[in-house]
Amino acid sequence: MSLLLSLILSSMAWAHVPVLLLPIKGTPITTYYVGNSSVSRAIYSELTNSGDFFVVNFLVTAGNEKSLIQMLTPVCSAIPRYESFQPSAMVFEGEAPWKNQGESNTDYINRLKAKAIARIESNFPVGSRPKYYEEFAKQYYWVGGEWRGNLKPGIYSIAVYDSKGDRGTFTLGLNEKEAWTPDLWKYVAEVLPSISAGICNPKGFSGAMPE
């Protein structure tokens, strides 16, 4: 195993709080807000159709300047194309701006790129992409892009998209701090079955993804 691969795999947080966020009609007019990012999250969602994008907002507090963002896609024996599915993400300050009248998704994403303060991308060749095993979900994932940096306090947005117009389920990892309580363990037990049932479903979490 190469030193780079060892560093990638060792950086993966083993205890992100899982969150299942289904695609929202009307993004970016309506987006998800995951609150204080000082507790790490594993955000599960999907790009249902070609050209779709996903937006989530989070809060950086004065005591949480170091940030980590990771992109993963599941290893699914029934969906081998997921090895080449490598969605990108970008971080920008504030909430996502609304689309202009008649603006296409592609033009909107390109407009957001001009505002981005960080880009999370990967381009692993098929056959060379590393895998990561997540203990809670008992699921292997294809490793994607990763970004580490310092963010000043405030509201930030992450937009997930695929520049090739590909689609599928993905996991967005946000930060590393663990803060487990009995209530959180109970919550995980309730949400994991839905995540496990949908992550390798050819129709995705929403049931609306074209096969």
C-alpha positions, 0 to 999 in steps of 0.5 A: 500500500502506498504512503498516499493511500495509507494517509487517505484511508487513515484520515477517514472518520470511523464514527460520523453521525449518519444523516439520510437527506433525500433530494429536494425539489426546488433546490437551491430555493430550498436546501438542507441545513445540518447545523453546527459542524463541530460534530462530524456527519456522514450525509447520504444522498443521491444525484437522481438524474443527469445534471442534478446537484445537491446543496447542504448548509452548515455552521462553523463556530469560533471553536471549529475552524479546522474542516474536513470534507470527503466524497465517497461512493458505495461499492455495489456488486449490482452497480459496477459503474459506481467505481467510475462515479466520482461526484465533485463538491465545492464549498462557498461562503453563505447560502446558495444563491437562487438560480437565474430565470431560465438558467440551466443546472450546468450554467448554475454550477459554473456560476457557483464555481466562481464563488467556491473557496474549495473544490473537492474532486477526484479522478481515479482510473478504474482498477486503481481507485482505493476502497474504504470499509465503514464499520457502522453500515458494514459497507465498502466505499470507493474513495473520492476527493478530500479537502482539509482547511480552516474556515472562519466562523459563519454559514457555508454551503456545499454543492455536490454535482457530477461534471460528467452528468453521471448519477448515483448515491453518494456519501458526503463526510463532514469533519471528524469530531465524535460526540456519541450519546445514548440518544445518538446510538438509538438514532443510528439504529433507526436510520441505518436500515434505510441507508443500507436498503437504499445505498446500493438500490439501483433506484437509489434512496428516493426510488426514482433513479432511472436504472 
